[in-house]
């Protein structure tokens, strides 16, 4: 069974972006040390355009071969004229408002997101599924998430877009590892306690 991993950047107070969802304030923490970590551990989580710009285009996938993102996350790429932000992965966009995919590499999931994720998890393969965001999709898929990889940056937003837009429900995870960085960032990995 393949794992669904919510790999996400957030502030110290648990926000993945400002109230409009903009998380660009966190980008400045991707320094030389952090970039080396990304290249070694999670190269496929860097969007295709970024991989090319950083000379990472030839790096093989380490953990994922599929990405799922919400419409809001996908719109960030579309605004830049990029219709396939993760062209090196199988791409799915969860959206009830996007009726047609603007790119043959991107499949729209218009309904039964949970069912589609369960189907993807049963596929054979060595790689898992990368849940890229956003908040609403993560909330809808909370029960399907097997692993959390949280890149926490030393910022406090005060308010904004939470990691999960969901109703109250306790879900327990176990800390597997924590890696601090010189710039104050921390990458924590948790597995779901079942």
C-alpha positions in Angstrom: 0.0 0.0 0.0 1.4 3.4 -1.0 1.5 6.2 1.5 -0.1 9.6 1.2 2.3 12.2 2.7 1.3 15.7 3.4 4.6 17.6 2.8 4.0 21.2 3.8 5.7 24.4 4.8 4.2 26.2 7.8 4.8 29.0 10.3 5.5 28.3 14.0 1.8 28.9 14.7 0.6 26.3 12.1 -0.3 28.5 9.1 0.7 27.6 5.5 0.2 31.1 4.3 -1.4 34.5 5.1 -5.2 34.8 5.1 -5.1 34.7 1.3 -2.9 31.6 1.3 0.4 33.4 0.3 3.3 31.6 1.9 6.0 33.4 0.0 7.5 34.9 3.2 8.8 31.4 4.0 10.9 31.1 0.8 13.8 33.1 2.2 14.6 30.1 4.5 15.5 28.0 1.5 19.2 28.7 1.9 22.2 26.6 0.8 21.9 24.1 3.7 18.2 23.7 3.2 18.5 23.4 -0.6 21.1 20.6 -0.1 18.6 18.8 2.1 15.9 19.2 -0.5 18.1 17.9 -3.3 19.1 14.9 -1.2 15.8 14.0 0.3 12.9 15.5 -1.5 14.0 16.7 -5.0 10.6 15.8 -6.6 8.8 18.2 -4.4 10.4 21.2 -6.1 8.2 22.3 -9.0 9.6 21.6 -12.5 10.4 25.3 -13.2 12.4 25.5 -10.0 14.2 22.2 -10.6 15.4 23.5 -13.9 16.5 26.9 -12.5 18.4 25.2 -9.7 20.1 22.6 -11.9 18.1 19.7 -10.3 16.2 18.6 -13.4 18.2 15.4 -13.6 17.8 14.3 -10.0 15.7 11.1 -9.7 12.5 10.9 -7.6 13.3 9.8 -4.0 9.9 9.3 -2.4 7.0 10.3 -4.7 5.8 9.7 -8.2 2.3 11.3 -7.8 1.2 14.8 -6.6 -2.2 15.9 -5.5 -3.0 19.6 -5.0 -6.0 21.8 -4.6 -7.3 24.4 -7.0 -5.8 27.3 -5.0 -2.3 25.8 -5.0 -2.7 25.0 -8.7 -3.9 28.5 -9.5 -0.5 29.9 -8.3 1.2 28.1 -11.2 -1.6 29.0 -13.7 -1.1 32.7 -12.9 2.5 32.3 -14.0 1.4 30.5 -17.2 2.5 27.1 -16.0 -0.1 24.4 -16.6 2.0 21.5 -15.4 3.9 22.6 -12.3 5.1 19.1 -11.5 5.6 17.8 -15.0 8.1 15.2 -13.5 5.2 13.6 -11.5 1.7 12.3 -12.2 -0.4 15.4 -11.4 -3.9 15.5 -9.9 -5.8 18.7 -9.0 -8.8 18.5 -6.8 -11.3 21.0 -8.0 -15.1 21.3 -8.3 -14.8 24.5 -10.3 -12.2 23.6 -12.9 -14.1 21.7 -15.5 -11.4 20.9 -18.0 -7.7 20.4 -17.5 -5.5 22.9 -19.3 -2.7 20.3 -19.6 -2.7 16.7 -20.7 -0.4 15.8 -17.7 -2.9 17.1 -15.2 -6.0 15.2 -14.2 -8.8 17.0 -12.5 -10.6 15.2 -9.6 -14.0 16.8 -9.5 -15.7 14.5 -7.1 -14.9 11.7 -4.7 -11.4 12.9 -3.8 -11.2 10.3 -1.0 -12.1 7.5 -3.3 -9.5 8.6 -5.9 -6.8 8.8 -3.2 -7.7 5.3 -1.9 -7.5 4.0 -5.4 -4.0 5.6 -5.9 -2.8 4.2 -2.6 -3.6 0.6 -3.7 -1.5 0.9 -6.8 1.8 -1.1 -6.9 5.0 0.9 -6.8 7.9 1.9 -4.7 6.9 5.6 -4.5 4.3 7.3 -2.5 1.8 10.2 -3.1 2.7 13.8 -2.3 -0.1 15.9 -1.0 1.1 19.4 -1.9 -1.8 21.4 -0.4 -3.8 23.2 0.2 -5.6 23.6 3.5 -9.1 22.5 2.2 -7.8 19.4 0.4 -5.7 18.4 3.4 -8.8 18.8 5.6 -10.8 16.6 3.3 -8.1 14.0 3.2 -7.0 14.1 6.9 -8.1 10.5 7.5 -6.2 9.2 4.5 -2.9 10.9 5.4 -0.3 8.4 6.5 2.6 10.7 7.1 3.3 14.4 7.8 6.5 16.1 6.8 6.3 19.6 8.2 8.8 22.2 7.2 8.4 24.7 10.1 9.9 28.1 9.5 10.7 30.6 12.4 7.9 32.9 11.6 4.6 33.7 13.4 1.7 34.7 11.2 -0.8 35.4 13.9 -3.6 34.4 11.5 -3.8 32.9 8.0 -4.5 29.7 6.2 -4.3 26.7 8.6 -2.6 23.4 7.7 -6.0 21.8 7.8 -9.3 23.4 7.0 -11.4 20.8 8.8 -13.9 20.4 11.6 -12.6 19.5 15.1 -11.4 15.9 15.3 -8.3 14.5 17.1 -5.9 12.6 14.9 -2.8 11.3 16.5 0.6 11.0 14.8 4.0 9.7 16.1 7.2 11.7 15.7 9.7 9.8 13.6 12.4 12.4 13.1 13.2 16.0 13.5 16.0 17.9 11.7 16.9 21.4 12.7 18.7 23.8 10.3 21.1 26.7 11.0 18.5 29.3 9.8 16.0 28.2 12.5 13.9 25.9 10.2 12.9 22.5 11.4 11.7 19.5 9.3 9.6 17.1 11.4 8.3 13.8 10.1 5.3 12.1 11.8 3.6 8.8 11.0 -0.1 8.3 11.7 -0.8 6.3 14.8 -3.2 3.6 13.8 
